Amino acid sequence: MKQDHPDKGMVVLCRLFGKTRHAYYDALWRKENCLVKEDVIIQEVINIRKELPALGTRKLHYLLQHRLVSHKISIGRDYLFDLLAEHMLLIRRRKRKVITTDSRHWMRKYGNLIKSVSITRPEQIWVSDITYIRISNQWGYLSLITDAYSRKIMGYSFRNDLSAEGCIEALKMALNNRIYNEQLIHHSDRGSQYCSHQYVNLLLENKIAISMTENGDPYENALAERVNGIIKTEFNLYNNQLGFEQTNYVINKSINAYNSLRPHASCDYMTPDQAHFKSGKINKRWKNYNQNYNFEKATV
């Protein structure tokens, strides 16, 4: 049976542009292959964000490198930024502020012990802070204690009031999760919760040195502030419309994912759980970037 002739119109068109039919079909194949590659990458991004819903692009790029090996796909960071921007998957950062600290009280305030301390091991310094989370038509308050070396959240408590009890619950959890028995400094702001008689006594009973910010400068407790932001922005707690119990469940799940799944640039892209078993200087994989995209910043 005589075969059909190739499309004469295509032959003429290719000749006009000085191309062969093979080059034309090769370009079509490359375009189709590129679309398949993009689909695979987007699907892997979606899979990662099921557990880490607002993870930034640089950390996504780090995690994707391992996942894409089986697909024989390699991508650069700028390519991923462009791809996510095209699919509207870049993360917009929000800035809101509710005052959770009242340092105008009569209780004793302590000096800043960590100004010039070099952090070389886990459980050398714990940083503490309270952040707000919207629940239904009111606010809830999350107390966090984070290890400054590993970035691991050691203890936390979510309550619907700003009493010292939430901070005490978080501290007790952190103490139960402690695995090293070396000297430890607890650093916080000068809020009444951290200066309360019960909280201070619990620290002293466990032979933990007490350190506090001195001038009300948030940079003196920047790491704690940063962890607050990660938990709220990357796990979609800014847009929370759930009740108290449901929000508490989401917080538990989010902190577990943060500790066990989220890589940190400040910890050589280890998770906090992994970094907590290290010691000595950890390579920091972040720097200041000149970006075309202003949605995200290089962070821990």
C-alpha positions as CSV (number, residue, x, y, z in Angstrom):
1,M,0.0,0.0,0.0
2,K,1.4,3.4,-1.0
3,Q,2.2,5.7,1.9
4,D,0.7,9.1,2.1
5,H,2.9,12.0,1.2
6,P,4.1,14.3,3.9
7,D,2.1,17.5,4.3
8,K,3.2,19.6,1.4
9,G,2.2,22.9,3.2
10,M,4.5,22.0,6.1
11,V,7.4,21.2,3.8
12,V,6.9,24.6,2.0
13,L,6.7,26.5,5.4
14,C,9.9,24.8,6.7
15,R,11.7,25.7,3.5
16,L,10.7,29.4,3.8
17,F,12.3,29.5,7.3
18,G,15.3,27.5,6.3
19,K,14.4,24.6,8.5
20,T,13.8,20.9,7.9
21,R,10.7,18.9,8.9
22,H,12.8,17.0,11.3
23,A,13.8,20.2,13.1
24,Y,10.1,21.3,13.3
25,Y,9.0,18.0,14.9
26,D,12.1,18.0,17.1
27,A,11.0,21.4,18.5
28,L,7.5,20.1,19.1
29,W,8.9,17.1,21.0
30,R,11.1,19.4,23.1
31,K,8.1,21.6,23.9
32,E,6.0,18.6,24.9
33,N,8.9,17.2,27.0
34,C,9.2,20.6,28.7
35,L,5.5,20.6,29.6
36,V,5.8,17.1,31.1
37,K,8.8,18.3,33.1
38,E,6.8,21.3,34.4
39,D,3.9,19.1,35.4
40,V,6.2,16.8,37.4
41,I,7.8,19.7,39.2
42,I,4.5,21.4,40.0
43,Q,3.1,18.1,41.3
44,E,6.1,17.6,43.6
45,V,5.7,21.2,44.9
46,I,2.0,20.4,45.7
47,N,3.0,17.2,47.5
48,I,5.6,19.1,49.6
49,R,3.2,21.9,50.5
50,K,0.6,19.4,51.7
51,E,2.8,19.1,54.8
52,L,4.6,22.5,54.6
53,P,1.9,24.7,53.0
54,A,3.8,28.0,52.6
55,L,7.4,26.8,52.4
56,G,9.6,29.4,50.6
57,T,11.0,28.8,47.1
58,R,14.6,28.4,48.2
59,K,13.8,25.6,50.6
60,L,11.4,24.1,48.0
61,H,14.3,24.0,45.6
62,Y,16.5,22.2,48.1
63,L,13.9,19.5,48.8
64,L,12.9,19.2,45.1
65,Q,16.5,18.3,44.1
66,H,16.2,14.9,45.9
67,R,12.7,14.2,44.7
68,L,13.4,15.0,41.1
69,V,16.4,12.6,40.8
70,S,14.1,9.6,40.0
71,H,12.5,11.7,37.2
72,K,16.0,12.6,35.9
73,I,15.1,16.2,36.2
74,S,17.5,19.0,37.3
75,I,16.4,22.6,37.8
76,G,18.0,25.8,38.9
77,R,16.6,28.2,41.6
78,D,15.8,31.0,39.1
79,Y,13.9,28.5,36.9
80,L,11.8,27.4,39.9
81,F,11.0,31.1,40.8
82,D,9.9,31.7,37.2
83,L,7.8,28.5,37.1
84,L,6.1,29.2,40.5
85,A,5.4,32.8,39.5
86,E,3.8,31.6,36.2
87,H,1.6,29.3,38.1
88,M,0.9,31.9,40.9
89,L,2.5,29.7,43.5
90,L,4.9,32.2,45.0
91,I,4.2,33.0,48.7
92,R,3.2,36.5,49.7
93,R,4.4,37.6,53.1
94,R,2.1,39.5,55.4
95,K,2.9,41.9,58.2
96,R,0.5,42.3,61.1
97,K,1.2,43.1,64.7
98,V,-0.7,42.5,67.9
99,I,0.9,43.6,71.2
100,T,1.6,40.5,73.4
101,T,4.2,42.0,75.7
102,D,3.7,44.3,78.6
103,S,7.0,45.2,80.2
104,R,5.6,48.0,82.3
105,H,5.3,46.0,85.5
106,W,6.9,46.0,89.0
107,M,8.5,42.5,88.8
108,R,12.2,42.0,88.5
109,K,13.8,42.2,85.1
110,Y,17.0,40.4,84.2
111,G,20.0,41.5,82.0
112,N,20.8,40.3,78.5
113,L,23.3,37.4,78.9
114,I,23.5,36.3,75.2
115,K,24.8,39.5,73.5
116,S,28.3,38.2,72.8
117,V,27.7,34.5,73.2
118,S,28.8,32.1,70.4
119,I,26.2,29.4,70.0
120,T,28.0,26.1,69.4
121,R,25.7,23.4,70.7
122,P,22.0,22.5,71.2
123,E,20.4,23.4,74.5
124,Q,22.9,26.2,75.1
125,I,20.3,28.9,74.6
126,W,16.5,28.7,74.5
127,V,14.5,31.7,73.2
128,S,10.9,32.3,74.2
129,D,8.1,34.4,72.9
130,I,4.3,34.7,72.6
131,T,2.5,35.2,69.3
132,Y,-1.2,35.8,68.4
133,I,-3.3,33.6,66.1
134,R,-6.7,34.4,64.9
135,I,-9.5,31.9,65.9
136,S,-13.0,32.5,64.7
137,N,-13.9,36.0,66.0
138,Q,-11.2,36.3,68.7
139,W,-7.5,35.8,69.3
140,G,-5.6,32.8,70.6
141,Y,-2.0,33.1,72.0
142,L,0.8,30.6,71.2
143,S,3.8,30.4,73.6
144,L,6.9,28.9,72.0
145,I,10.3,27.9,73.3
146,T,12.9,27.4,70.6
147,D,16.5,26.1,70.7
148,A,18.8,28.8,69.3
149,Y,21.3,26.3,67.9
150,S,19.0,23.7,66.2
151,R,15.9,26.0,65.7
152,K,13.9,23.1,67.2
153,I,10.7,24.1,69.0
154,M,11.2,22.5,72.4
155,G,7.9,23.4,74.0
156,Y,4.7,25.2,73.1
157,S,1.2,26.0,74.5
158,F,-1.8,27.5,72.9
159,R,-4.4,29.3,75.0
160,N,-7.1,31.9,74.7
161,D,-5.6,34.2,77.2
162,L,-2.3,35.9,77.8
163,S,-1.7,34.6,81.3
164,A,1.6,33.2,82.5
165,E,0.1,29.7,82.5
166,G,0.6,29.3,78.8
167,C,4.3,30.1,79.1
168,I,4.7,27.8,82.0
169,E,3.1,24.9,80.1
170,A,5.5,25.5,77.2
171,L,8.5,25.6,79.5
172,K,7.4,22.4,81.2
173,M,7.2,20.7,77.8
174,A,10.6,22.0,76.8
175,L,12.1,20.6,80.1
176,N,10.6,17.2,79.4
177,N,12.0,17.3,75.9
178,R,15.5,18.2,77.1
179,I,18.2,15.6,76.3
180,Y,21.4,17.3,77.3
181,N,22.5,18.2,80.9
182,E,24.8,21.1,80.2
183,Q,24.5,24.8,81.1
184,L,21.5,26.4,79.6
185,I,20.4,30.1,79.2
186,H,16.7,31.0,78.8
187,H,16.2,34.3,76.9
188,S,13.0,36.2,76.5
189,D,11.5,39.7,76.4
190,R,10.5,41.5,79.6
191,G,6.9,40.5,79.5
192,S,5.1,40.0,82.8
193,Q,4.6,36.3,81.9
194,Y,8.4,35.6,81.9
195,C,9.0,37.7,85.0
196,S,6.3,36.1,87.0
197,H,7.2,34.3,90.3
198,Q,6.1,30.9,89.0
199,Y,8.0,31.1,85.7
200,V,11.2,32.4,87.3
201,N,11.1,29.8,90.0
202,L,10.7,27.0,87.5
203,L,13.9,28.2,85.7
204,L,15.9,28.5,88.9
205,E,14.8,25.1,90.1
206,N,16.2,23.6,86.9
207,K,19.4,25.7,87.2
208,I,18.7,27.6,84.0
209,A,20.2,31.1,83.7
210,I,17.7,33.9,83.0
211,S,18.4,36.4,80.2
212,M,16.0,39.2,78.9
213,T,16.0,41.9,76.3
214,E,17.1,45.3,77.7
215,N,15.8,48.1,75.5
216,G,12.5,46.7,74.1
217,D,14.3,46.1,70.8
218,P,12.8,43.2,68.9
219,Y,16.2,42.4,67.4
220,E,17.3,41.3,70.8
221,N,14.9,38.4,70.5
222,A,15.0,38.2,66.7
223,L,15.2,34.4,66.5
224,A,12.0,33.9,68.6
225,E,10.2,36.5,66.4
226,R,11.4,34.7,63.3
227,V,10.1,31.3,64.4
228,N,6.7,32.9,65.3
229,G,6.5,34.2,61.7
230,I,7.4,30.8,60.2
231,I,4.8,28.9,62.1
232,K,2.1,31.4,61.2
233,T,2.9,32.2,57.6
234,E,4.2,28.9,56.3
235,F,1.4,26.9,57.9
236,N,-1.4,29.3,56.9
237,L,-2.3,30.3,60.5
238,Y,-2.7,33.9,59.5
239,N,-5.8,33.0,57.6
240,N,-7.2,30.7,60.2
241,Q,-11.0,30.6,60.6
242,L,-11.2,27.6,62.9
243,G,-12.3,27.2,66.5
244,F,-10.0,26.8,69.4
245,E,-9.7,23.0,69.5
246,Q,-9.3,22.7,65.7
247,T,-6.7,25.4,65.7
248,N,-4.8,23.6,68.5
249,Y,-4.8,20.5,66.4
250,V,-3.4,22.4,63.4
251,I,-0.7,23.9,65.6
252,N,0.3,20.5,66.9
253,K,0.5,19.1,63.3
254,S,2.4,22.2,62.1
255,I,5.0,22.2,64.8
256,N,5.7,18.4,64.2
257,A,6.2,19.2,60.5
258,Y,8.3,22.2,61.3
259,N,10.6,20.1,63.6
260,S,10.9,17.0,61.4
261,L,10.4,18.1,57.8
262,R,11.3,21.7,57.2
263,P,15.0,22.4,56.2
264,H,16.7,25.5,57.7
265,A,19.2,27.5,55.7
266,S,20.8,28.5,59.0
267,C,21.3,24.8,59.9
268,D,22.9,23.7,56.6
269,Y,19.5,22.7,55.3
270,M,19.0,20.2,58.1
271,T,15.7,19.9,59.9
272,P,15.6,21.0,63.5
273,D,15.3,17.4,64.7
274,Q,18.5,16.6,62.7
275,A,20.4,19.6,63.9
276,H,19.6,19.0,67.5
277,F,21.9,16.0,67.5
278,K,24.9,18.0,66.1
279,S,27.4,20.2,67.8
280,G,30.0,22.7,66.7
281,K,29.7,25.3,64.0
282,I,27.0,24.7,61.4
283,N,27.3,26.0,57.9
284,K,24.8,28.7,57.2
285,R,23.4,28.5,53.7
286,W,21.7,31.9,53.5
287,K,22.9,35.3,52.3
288,N,21.5,38.6,51.2
289,Y,19.9,38.3,47.8
290,N,19.2,40.9,45.2
291,Q,15.9,39.6,43.9
292,N,13.5,40.3,41.1
293,Y,10.8,38.9,43.3
294,N,10.0,40.8,46.5
295,F,7.5,38.2,47.9
296,E,10.1,36.2,49.8
297,K,13.3,36.9,51.8
298,A,16.3,34.7,52.6
299,T,15.5,33.5,56.1
300,V,16.2,30.7,58.5
